[in-house]
């Protein structure tokens, strides 16, 4: 009899132990490239792994596009595109990802996620804005436009940052973007020329935003080209805020 009681007690303790140590959500980190390959990808993976350890969520990193299938994504809460480039998913995989977002799940795009899948209109609207050109890496002043989003509490109202500043195409892929950060174009030299392609700034220049999209959630930040930023506490807090919101829908005070 005592053996039975002990077994039951042990089983209950194990059950509560598993519940106590269960992780908040499950994230899929995808870093496949079909164009420029950022040297900062490995540093980004390391930084996001640290976020997973610190904030108790499960992280799976892979570059295999075959993971975009219903069975694998079934238990995933958020997909993170870290410095992906160009054409990385076929038509079938794109359809699976669309269904994933439509089921109420989340997406996080970092830096060159906006330099990915130009011929996929649904994805263009998911990201919100698509990359056009950038000048040389340099320091600029950034302004916070919205503190009512997780992770933004880490930033002062105006701060200095060095990165690769994307200028985005003029097309409006999504009209409901909620801008978090903008670049002060008077604080750096935005001019760039690549053959016939010329950039000279955007005037109003958003660099991080979020929105609800097609039943799910999407967060994008244009920061993240330089390897060293993935060890920067402000930036990691910014990333985790986007991951947390995209995975859970939580963190915004109504």
C-alpha positions in Angstrom: 0.0 0.0 0.0 2.8 2.4 0.9 4.5 1.6 -2.4 1.3 2.5 -4.3 1.0 5.8 -2.3 4.6 6.6 -3.0 4.3 5.9 -6.7 1.2 8.1 -6.9 2.9 10.9 -5.0 6.0 10.6 -7.2 3.8 10.7 -10.4 2.1 13.9 -9.2 5.4 15.5 -8.3 6.8 14.6 -11.7 3.7 16.1 -13.4 3.9 19.3 -11.5 7.6 19.4 -12.1 7.1 19.1 -15.9 4.4 21.9 -15.8 6.7 24.1 -13.7 9.5 23.8 -16.3 7.4 23.9 -19.4 8.5 26.5 -21.9 6.4 29.6 -22.9 6.3 29.0 -26.6 8.1 27.4 -29.5 10.1 29.4 -32.2 11.5 28.3 -35.5 14.6 30.3 -36.5 15.2 30.1 -40.3 18.4 31.5 -41.9 18.4 30.2 -45.4 19.9 32.5 -48.1 19.8 32.4 -51.9 21.7 35.7 -52.3 23.9 37.6 -50.1 24.9 35.7 -47.0 25.4 37.9 -43.9 28.4 37.2 -41.8 26.3 38.1 -38.8 24.0 35.2 -39.1 25.9 33.0 -36.6 26.1 35.8 -34.1 22.4 36.3 -34.6 21.7 32.6 -33.9 23.9 32.8 -30.7 22.1 35.9 -29.6 18.6 34.5 -30.1 19.7 31.2 -28.4 20.6 33.3 -25.4 17.2 34.9 -25.5 15.6 31.5 -25.5 17.6 30.5 -22.4 16.9 33.7 -20.6 13.2 33.9 -21.4 12.3 30.2 -21.3 11.1 29.5 -24.8 12.1 26.6 -27.1 14.1 27.5 -30.2 14.8 25.3 -33.3 17.3 26.6 -35.8 17.4 25.2 -39.3 18.2 26.2 -42.9 16.2 23.4 -44.5 13.2 24.8 -46.4 11.6 21.4 -46.2 10.7 22.2 -42.6 7.9 24.3 -44.0 5.3 21.5 -43.9 2.1 21.2 -41.8 3.4 18.6 -39.5 6.6 20.5 -38.4 4.9 23.9 -38.1 1.9 22.5 -36.2 3.6 23.0 -32.8 5.5 26.2 -33.8 4.2 29.5 -32.4 6.5 31.9 -34.3 8.8 31.7 -37.3 11.8 34.0 -37.3 13.5 35.0 -40.6 17.0 36.0 -39.6 18.9 37.7 -42.5 17.3 35.5 -45.1 17.7 36.6 -48.8 16.1 36.1 -52.1 14.0 33.1 -53.2 14.0 30.5 -50.3 10.6 28.7 -50.5 8.8 27.0 -53.3 5.1 27.4 -54.1 4.0 24.5 -51.8 6.1 25.7 -48.9 4.8 29.2 -49.4 1.2 27.9 -49.1 2.1 26.1 -45.9 3.5 29.3 -44.4 0.5 31.3 -45.4 -1.7 28.7 -43.7 0.5 28.9 -40.6 0.0 32.7 -40.3 -3.7 32.4 -41.0 -4.1 30.0 -38.1 -3.2 32.9 -35.7 0.6 32.3 -35.5 3.4 34.9 -35.7 6.3 36.1 -37.9 9.5 38.0 -37.0 11.7 39.4 -39.8 15.2 40.7 -39.0 17.1 43.0 -41.4 17.3 41.3 -44.8 14.1 39.4 -44.3 12.9 42.4 -46.4 15.4 41.4 -49.1 13.6 38.0 -49.5 10.9 36.6 -51.8 10.2 39.7 -53.9 7.9 37.8 -56.2 5.6 36.6 -53.4 3.0 39.4 -52.9 1.6 37.8 -49.7 5.0 37.8 -48.1 5.7 41.4 -49.2 2.6 42.5 -47.3 3.5 40.3 -44.3 6.9 42.1 -44.0 5.3 45.5 -44.8 8.1 47.1 -46.7 10.7 45.7 -49.1 14.4 46.6 -49.4 15.5 48.9 -52.2 19.1 50.0 -51.5 21.5 51.0 -48.7 24.4 53.4 -48.3 27.7 52.5 -46.4 27.4 51.4 -42.8 27.4 54.5 -40.6 26.1 56.0 -37.4 22.6 57.7 -37.3 20.2 58.9 -34.7 17.0 56.9 -34.2 13.8 58.1 -32.7 11.2 56.0 -30.8 7.7 56.5 -32.2 5.9 54.1 -29.9 6.7 52.7 -26.5 3.5 50.7 -26.2 5.2 47.5 -27.5 7.3 44.9 -25.6 11.0 45.6 -25.7 10.7 49.3 -26.5 11.1 50.2 -22.9 14.8 49.5 -23.3 15.4 52.5 -25.6 15.7 56.2 -24.7 13.5 58.5 -26.8 16.3 59.3 -29.1 19.6 57.4 -29.4 22.7 56.8 -31.6 23.1 53.6 -33.5 25.5 52.2 -36.1 24.2 49.8 -38.6 23.4 49.3 -42.3 20.5 51.5 -43.1 18.0 50.1 -45.5 16.0 52.4 -47.7 12.7 50.6 -48.6 10.8 50.6 -51.9 8.0 53.2 -52.3 5.3 50.6 -52.9 2.7 50.3 -50.0 2.6 46.6 -49.4 0.7 47.0 -46.1 -1.1 50.2 -45.0 -1.6 49.3 -41.3 2.0 49.2 -40.1 2.5 50.5 -36.6 5.9 52.2 -36.6 8.2 51.7 -33.6 11.5 53.3 -34.7 12.4 55.9 -37.3 15.8 57.1 -38.6 16.6 60.8 -38.6 18.0 61.2 -42.2 19.7 64.5 -41.3 22.0 62.6 -39.0 23.7 60.4 -41.7 24.3 60.3 -45.4 21.6 58.3 -47.1 22.8 58.6 -50.7 23.6 55.4 -52.5 24.0 54.4 -56.2 24.1 50.9 -57.5 24.2 51.2 -61.3 20.8 52.6 -62.4 19.4 52.2 -58.8 19.7 55.3 -56.7 18.7 56.0 -53.1 18.6 59.3 -51.4 16.5 58.7 -48.3 12.8 58.3 -47.7 12.0 61.5 -45.8 9.9 59.8 -43.2 12.0 56.7 -42.7 10.6 53.8 -40.5 13.1 51.1 -39.5 11.0 48.9 -37.2 7.3 48.2 -37.1 4.6 45.6 -36.4 1.0 44.8 -37.6 -1.7 42.2 -37.5 -1.8 40.4 -40.8 -4.1 37.8 -42.4 -5.2 36.3 -39.1 -1.7 36.3 -37.5 1.0 38.8 -36.4 4.2 40.2 -38.0 7.1 42.2 -36.5 10.0 43.5 -38.5 13.2 45.3 -37.6 15.7 46.7 -40.1 18.5 46.6 -37.5 20.8 43.7 -37.3 23.4 43.8 -40.1 26.5 44.2 -38.0 27.6 41.1 -36.0 28.3 43.0 -32.8 24.7 44.2 -32.3 23.7 40.7 -31.4 25.6 41.1 -28.1 24.0 44.5 -27.5 21.4 44.3 -24.6 19.2 47.0 -26.1 18.9 45.2 -29.4 18.3 41.8 -27.8 15.5 43.3 -25.7 14.1 44.8 -29.0 14.3 41.4 -30.6 12.7 39.5 -27.7 9.9 42.0 -27.6 9.0 41.3 -31.2 9.4 37.5 -30.8 7.3 37.5 -27.6 4.5 39.6 -29.2 4.5 37.6 -32.4 4.4 34.3 -30.6 1.8 35.2 -28.0 0.0 38.4 -29.0 0.8 39.7 -25.5 2.6 42.8 -24.3 0.6 45.7 -25.7 -1.4 47.7 -23.3 -4.8 48.5 -24.7 
